[in-house]
């Protein structure tokens, strides 16, 4: 008999009745499975989202408390023989101090030191009884621990099985809710796929030239228009593909379309290669142009530096030339003054 998601939800709720965070998460999942629309859970790996060893690390009920009590009692009783033995030895030593008999220590202790303490045999029986109780508790705790671990493992396996069953039922509900497709619809879908593939091929063919023109002129408008056409064609393919069911009849009906699409896929690959080549060429040209600009800037800077040095030298030479002119003018003036003086004949000497 086929189970439903409501039955799986009830089993999950019954499996995790506790208040731990993991059990609350399992109950929350059970609540989600009760909804009429569980499409958000379809395809989800529930075993990975709710790992049983992490979600349910312990078992509920009294078995866990029984195991804890047995192990605690065993651990405490281990120290009782030691404490009891040293306590009885201390009593025997105190009684032996007041003992006035002639027997040795062990024989006197066996006789109770004149009824001042318990006999040695009685203390030995008590110690042996406690050790036997420790052994029995160890065996019982081991058996209870084994059953507890088996119960925990069984609980985790039960959760894993329920999660797998829920995932299968979710996938089945999605298939059951899918609309039926007739042969006429399949033919129409095949024609639509062919048209969409041709539109995609046309958009890809224009991609290389459009990208080059967009980069050289206005990247915003042309690139946006090109990728909008590309995205629209791809979305149309995806929307139409979701309506198909993987049955033998669908495969036979779409064989012709598949052959056409294979050739188109090859053309798409060729156009994509051309697109990548155009992008690489554009990138290489940009790098070369940037390198040329950088080299030109370096040469201009070097020429400017040389021009500055030349102007500096010219300025220094101009200053020296000006100084020579001044000196020459001074010398000429002195010569003119001396020539104007009275010559030896008494007249001016020209």
C-alpha positions in Angstrom: 0.0 0.0 0.0 1.4 3.4 -1.0 1.9 5.8 2.0 1.3 9.5 2.0 3.2 12.5 3.2 0.7 12.8 6.1 1.5 9.3 7.3 5.3 10.1 7.1 4.7 13.3 9.0 2.9 11.4 11.8 5.7 8.9 12.0 8.3 11.7 12.3 6.3 13.4 15.1 6.0 10.1 16.9 9.8 9.4 16.4 10.9 12.7 18.0 8.6 13.5 21.0 11.4 15.1 23.1 12.5 18.7 23.6 16.0 18.6 22.3 16.9 20.9 19.4 17.2 18.0 17.0 13.8 16.5 17.9 12.2 20.0 17.5 13.8 20.2 14.0 12.3 16.9 13.1 8.8 17.9 14.3 9.2 21.1 12.3 9.9 19.1 9.2 6.8 17.0 10.0 4.8 20.2 10.1 6.1 21.3 6.7 5.2 17.9 5.2 1.5 18.4 6.2 1.1 21.4 3.9 -0.8 21.2 0.7 2.0 22.7 -1.3 5.4 21.2 -0.5 7.2 22.3 -3.7 9.9 24.1 -1.8 11.1 20.7 -0.4 11.2 18.9 -3.8 14.7 17.9 -4.7 16.1 18.7 -1.2 18.4 16.1 0.3 16.6 15.7 3.6 19.1 13.2 5.0 21.9 15.8 4.5 19.8 18.6 6.0 18.7 16.5 8.9 21.6 14.0 9.5 20.2 11.3 11.9 23.4 10.9 14.1 23.3 14.7 14.7 19.6 15.2 15.0 18.9 12.1 17.2 22.1 11.3 19.0 20.2 9.7 22.0 17.2 7.6 22.7 14.1 8.6 24.6 12.4 6.7 27.4 13.6 5.0 30.6 16.3 2.8 29.0 18.8 5.7 29.0 18.1 6.4 32.7 18.4 2.7 33.6 21.8 2.6 31.9 23.0 5.8 33.7 21.9 4.4 37.1 23.6 1.0 36.6 26.8 2.6 35.5 26.8 5.1 38.4 26.1 2.3 40.9 28.9 0.2 39.5 31.4 3.1 39.6 30.5 3.9 43.2 30.6 0.3 44.5 34.1 -0.1 43.1 35.5 2.0 46.0 33.4 0.4 48.7 35.6 -2.7 49.3 38.7 -0.5 49.7 37.0 1.9 52.1 35.3 -0.9 54.1 38.6 -2.9 54.4 40.6 0.1 55.7 37.8 1.0 58.1 37.7 -2.5 59.6 41.5 -2.6 59.7 41.5 0.6 61.7 39.0 -0.9 64.2 41.0 -4.0 64.5 44.2 -2.1 65.3 42.4 -0.1 68.0 41.0 -3.2 69.5 44.4 -5.0 69.4 45.9 -2.1 71.4 43.5 -2.9 74.2 43.7 -6.7 73.8 45.5 -8.6 76.6 45.4 -12.1 75.1 48.3 -14.2 73.8 47.0 -15.0 70.2 48.6 -13.3 67.2 46.9 -10.4 65.3 45.0 -12.4 62.7 43.8 -15.0 65.1 42.7 -12.4 67.6 40.9 -10.5 64.9 39.1 -13.7 63.9 38.0 -13.9 67.5 36.9 -10.3 67.5 39.5 -9.2 70.1 37.2 -10.3 72.8 34.0 -9.2 71.0 35.3 -5.7 70.6 35.0 -5.8 66.8 33.6 -7.9 64.0 35.5 -11.1 63.1 37.8 -11.1 60.1 35.7 -13.7 58.3 32.6 -11.5 58.5 34.5 -8.5 57.0 35.9 -10.7 54.2 32.3 -11.9 53.4 31.1 -8.3 53.2 34.0 -7.4 50.9 33.4 -10.4 48.7 29.7 -9.6 48.5 30.4 -6.1 47.4 32.9 -7.2 44.7 30.3 -9.7 43.4 27.8 -6.9 43.3 30.2 -4.8 41.3 30.7 -7.7 38.8 27.0 -8.2 38.4 26.4 -4.5 37.9 29.2 -4.4 35.3 27.5 -7.2 33.3 24.1 -5.6 33.7 25.4 -2.2 32.6 27.1 -3.7 29.6 23.9 -5.5 28.5 21.9 -2.3 29.1 24.4 -0.2 27.2 24.3 -2.6 24.2 20.5 -2.5 24.1 20.6 1.3 24.4 23.1 1.8 21.6 21.1 -0.7 19.5 17.9 1.3 20.2 19.7 4.6 19.3 20.9 3.1 16.0 17.5 1.7 15.2 16.0 5.1 15.9 18.5 6.8 13.6 17.9 4.2 10.9 14.2 4.7 11.2 14.6 8.5 10.7 16.8 8.0 7.7 14.2 5.7 6.2 11.4 8.2 6.8 13.5 11.0 5.3 14.2 8.9 2.2 10.5 8.0 1.9 9.5 11.7 2.3 11.9 12.7 -0.5 10.5 10.0 -2.8 6.9 11.0 -2.1 7.8 14.6 -2.7 9.3 13.8 -6.1 6.3 11.6 -7.0 3.8 14.4 -6.0 5.7 16.7 -8.4 5.4 14.3 -11.2 1.7 13.6 -10.4 1.0 17.3 -10.6 2.7 17.8 -13.9 0.3 18.5 -16.8 -0.3 15.9 -19.5 1.2 16.6 -22.9 -0.4 15.3 -26.1 1.2 14.5 -29.4 -0.1 17.8 -30.8 1.4 19.7 -27.9 4.7 17.9 -28.4 4.8 18.9 -32.1 4.1 22.5 -31.2 6.8 22.4 -28.5 9.3 20.9 -31.0 8.5 23.7 -33.5 8.9 26.3 -30.7 12.2 24.8 -29.7 13.5 25.0 -33.3 12.4 28.6 -33.6 14.0 29.5 -30.3 17.2 27.8 -31.2 17.3 29.7 -34.5 16.8 33.0 -32.7 19.6 32.1 -30.3 21.9 31.2 -33.2 21.1 34.5 -34.9 21.8 36.4 -31.7 25.1 34.6 -31.2 26.1 35.3 -34.8 25.7 39.0 -34.3 27.5 38.9 -31.0 31.1 39.4 -32.2 30.3 42.4 -34.4 28.0 43.9 -31.8 30.5 43.7 -29.0 33.3 45.3 -31.2 30.9 48.1 -32.2 29.7 48.5 -28.6 33.2 48.8 -27.2 34.3 51.3 -29.9 31.2 53.5 -29.6 28.6 53.2 -26.8 28.9 50.0 -24.6 25.8 50.7 -22.6 23.1 50.4 -25.2 24.4 47.8 -27.6 25.7 45.4 -25.0 22.5 45.6 -23.1 20.4 45.0 -26.2 22.6 42.0 -27.3 22.5 40.2 -23.9 18.8 40.9 -23.5 18.2 39.0 -26.8 20.5 36.2 -25.7 18.9 35.9 -22.3 15.3 36.0 -23.7 16.1 33.1 -26.1 17.7 31.0 -23.4 14.8 31.6 -21.0 12.3 30.6 -23.7 14.3 27.3 -24.2 14.3 26.7 -20.4 10.5 27.4 -20.1 9.6 25.1 -22.9 12.0 22.4 -21.7 10.3 22.1 -18.3 7.0 21.0 -20.0 8.6 17.9 -21.5 8.4 14.4 -19.8 11.1 11.8 -20.2 9.1 9.0 -21.8 9.7 6.8 -24.8 7.0 8.5 -26.7 8.5 11.9 -26.2 11.9 10.6 -27.3 10.4 9.2 -30.6 8.5 12.4 -31.3 11.4 14.7 -30.8 14.1 12.8 -32.7 13.9 15.0 -35.7 14.1 18.1 -33.5 17.1 16.7 -31.8 19.0 16.2 -35.1 18.3 19.8 -36.0 19.4 21.0 -32.6 22.7 19.1 -32.8 23.6 21.0 -36.0 22.5 24.3 -34.4 24.6 23.5 -31.3 27.7 23.1 -33.5 26.9 26.5 -35.1 26.5 28.0 -31.7 29.9 26.7 -30.7 31.5 28.3 -33.8 29.8 31.6 -33.1 30.9 31.5 -29.5 34.5 30.9 -30.6 34.3 33.9 -32.9 32.9 35.9 -30.0 35.9 35.0 -27.8 38.3 35.7 -30.6 36.8 39.2 -31.1 37.0 39.9 -27.3 40.7 38.7 -27.2 41.5 40.9 -30.2 39.9 43.9 -28.7 41.8 43.3 -25.4 45.1 43.0 -27.2 44.5 46.2 -29.2 43.7 48.0 -25.9 46.8 46.8 -24.3 49.0 47.8 -27.3 47.4 51.3 -27.3 48.0 51.7 -23.6 51.6 50.7 -24.0 52.0 53.2 -26.9 50.5 56.0 -24.9 52.8 55.2 -22.0 55.9 55.2 -24.2 54.9 58.5 -25.8 54.3 60.1 -22.4 57.8 58.9 -21.3 59.4 60.4 -24.5 57.5 63.7 -24.0 58.7 63.9 -20.4 62.3 63.2 -21.5 62.2 65.8 -24.2 60.7 68.3 -21.8 63.5 67.7 -19.4 66.1 68.2 -22.1 64.4 71.4 -23.3 64.5 72.7 -19.7 68.2 72.0 -19.5 68.8 73.8 -22.8 66.8 76.8 -21.7 68.8 77.0 -18.5 72.1 76.9 -20.5 70.8 79.6 -22.9 69.8 81.8 -20.0 73.3 81.5 -18.5 74.9 82.3 -21.9 72.6 85.3 -22.3 73.7 86.6 -18.9 77.3 86.2 -19.8 76.7 87.9 -23.2 75.0 90.8 -21.4 77.9 91.2 -19.1 80.4 91.3 -22.0 78.3 94.0 -23.7 78.4 96.1 -20.6 82.1 95.7 -20.3 82.6 96.5 -24.0 80.5 99.7 -23.6 82.6 100.7 -20.6 85.8 100.2 -22.5 84.5 102.2 -25.6 83.4 105.0 -23.3 86.9 105.2 -21.7 88.6 105.2 -25.1 86.4 108.0 -26.3 87.2 110.0 -23.2 90.9 109.6 -23.6 90.7 110.6 -27.3 88.9 113.8 -26.5 91.7 114.9 -24.2 94.2 117.5 -25.5 96.6 116.0 -28.0 100.5 117.0 -27.9 99.9 119.7 -30.6 97.5 121.5 -28.3 94.4 120.6 -30.3 92.0 117.8 -29.9 93.0 114.5 -31.1 90.3 112.8 -33.1 
